Amino acid sequence: RASTAFYDKGAYSLAESKLLYRNLAACLTDLRDFYSELDYYPFKLEGYTGFLDVHPDIELSRPTPNRKQSIVVQQVSRCLTPREGCDQHEKAAIFFDFTAVRQYAAALDIFVICFLIICMGLETWDLSRSINSMVVAPLDKMLNTAHSMAAVLNQAIRRNKPNLDMDK
């Protein structure tokens, strides 16, 4: 019954319809098996309405992703065989769920951002240490020297101050 669905539409002979059905069923089974071990997978087909309506057990049977952002649609550029669901106005398409792939990419983005923050923190620490050793430490030493010289000078002025008052 399922193999004559295309024949009933009048587009193919009965032999062509049976061959097309077997090929399409084998392709969908291979497609489902191939993506069963991968992080992304097809979950919906469009453009095979007559075939999938008659034989639903070959459906890809995967849930639709919660976020539309995770759906990637691959559409055919042109229909090689005219049929219901794939003609000049409608094109056959396969819908993929990229949820796991996008989550992995987001985790890698988070890792890169954290790595950059750590690198910037280390660079800030190194820059601070370099400025301290090249600018602040010598400047502090010069100021301490000037302070000690000023203290010696101040002490000398205090000792000589009584002598200055007598000279007047």
C-alpha positions in Angstrom: 0.0 0.0 0.0 2.7 2.5 1.0 4.8 1.9 -2.2 1.8 2.8 -4.4 1.3 6.2 -2.9 3.3 7.9 -5.6 1.6 5.8 -8.3 -1.8 6.9 -7.1 -0.7 10.6 -7.6 -0.2 9.7 -11.3 3.4 11.0 -11.5 5.1 7.6 -11.8 4.4 4.1 -13.1 3.8 1.4 -10.5 7.4 0.0 -10.9 8.9 3.5 -10.6 6.8 4.2 -7.5 7.9 1.0 -5.8 11.6 1.7 -6.6 11.3 5.3 -5.4 9.6 4.2 -2.2 12.4 1.6 -1.4 15.1 4.1 -2.2 13.6 6.8 -0.1 12.9 4.4 2.8 16.5 3.2 2.7 17.9 6.7 2.5 15.8 7.8 5.5 16.9 4.8 7.5 20.5 5.5 6.7 20.1 9.1 7.5 18.6 8.3 10.9 21.3 5.8 11.7 24.1 8.1 10.6 23.0 11.0 12.8 22.1 8.8 15.8 25.7 9.1 17.3 26.2 12.8 16.5 25.5 15.9 18.6 23.3 17.3 15.9 20.6 15.5 14.1 17.7 15.9 11.7 14.3 16.1 13.3 11.9 17.0 10.5 11.5 16.6 6.7 9.4 18.7 4.4 8.6 18.0 0.7 7.9 14.3 1.1 4.3 14.6 2.2 2.8 11.7 0.3 5.6 9.3 1.3 5.7 10.2 5.0 1.9 10.2 5.4 1.6 6.7 4.0 4.7 5.3 5.9 5.1 7.2 9.2 7.4 4.5 10.8 10.3 5.8 8.8 9.9 9.3 10.3 13.0 10.7 12.0 11.2 10.7 15.3 13.3 13.3 17.2 11.8 16.1 19.3 11.6 19.7 18.0 14.1 22.0 19.8 12.8 24.5 22.3 14.7 27.4 20.8 14.2 28.4 17.1 17.7 29.6 17.2 18.9 26.0 17.4 17.1 25.0 14.2 19.2 24.9 11.0 17.2 24.4 7.7 18.9 22.9 4.7 16.7 23.4 1.6 17.2 21.9 -1.8 18.0 24.4 -4.6 15.6 22.6 -7.0 13.4 19.6 -7.1 14.8 16.8 -9.3 11.5 14.9 -9.2 8.2 16.8 -9.2 6.0 15.6 -6.5 3.6 16.9 -3.8 5.5 19.1 -1.4 8.3 19.8 -3.8 7.6 21.9 -6.9 8.3 25.4 -8.2 6.9 27.1 -5.2 7.6 24.6 -2.4 11.0 23.1 -1.8 12.0 19.9 0.1 13.9 20.7 3.2 15.5 19.0 6.2 15.5 20.6 9.6 18.5 19.9 12.0 18.6 20.4 15.8 21.9 22.1 16.7 21.1 22.6 20.4 24.1 20.6 21.7 26.5 22.2 19.2 25.4 25.7 20.2 25.6 24.8 23.9 29.2 23.6 23.3 30.0 26.8 21.5 28.6 28.9 24.3 30.7 26.9 26.9 33.8 27.6 24.8 32.9 31.3 24.6 32.6 31.4 28.4 36.0 29.6 28.7 37.6 32.1 26.4 36.1 35.1 28.3 37.3 33.7 31.6 40.8 33.0 30.1 41.0 36.6 28.9 39.9 38.0 32.2 42.7 35.9 33.9 45.2 37.1 31.4 44.2 40.7 31.9 44.5 40.3 35.7 48.0 38.8 35.4 49.1 41.5 33.0 47.8 44.2 35.4 49.7 42.6 38.2 52.9 42.4 36.1 52.5 46.1 34.9 52.0 47.2 38.5 55.1 45.3 39.7 57.2 46.7 36.8 56.0 50.3 37.4 56.8 49.9 41.1 60.3 48.7 40.4 61.1 51.1 37.6 59.4 54.3 38.8 58.0 54.2 42.3 60.9 52.6 44.1 63.6 55.0 42.6 61.3 58.0 43.2 60.7 56.9 46.8 64.4 56.5 47.3 65.0 60.0 45.9 62.3 61.5 48.2 63.8 59.7 51.2 67.2 61.1 50.4 65.8 64.6 49.9 63.9 64.2 53.2 67.0 63.1 55.1 69.0 66.0 53.6 66.3 68.4 54.6 66.4 67.0 58.1 70.2 67.5 58.3 69.8 71.0 56.9 67.0 71.8 59.3 69.1 70.5 62.2 72.0 72.6 61.1 69.8 75.7 60.9 68.5 75.1 64.4 72.0 74.8 65.8 73.2 78.0 64.2 70.0 80.0 64.9 71.2 81.2 68.4 74.5 82.3 66.8 72.5 84.3 64.2 70.5 86.1 66.9 73.7 87.2 68.6 75.2 88.7 65.5 72.5 91.3 65.2 
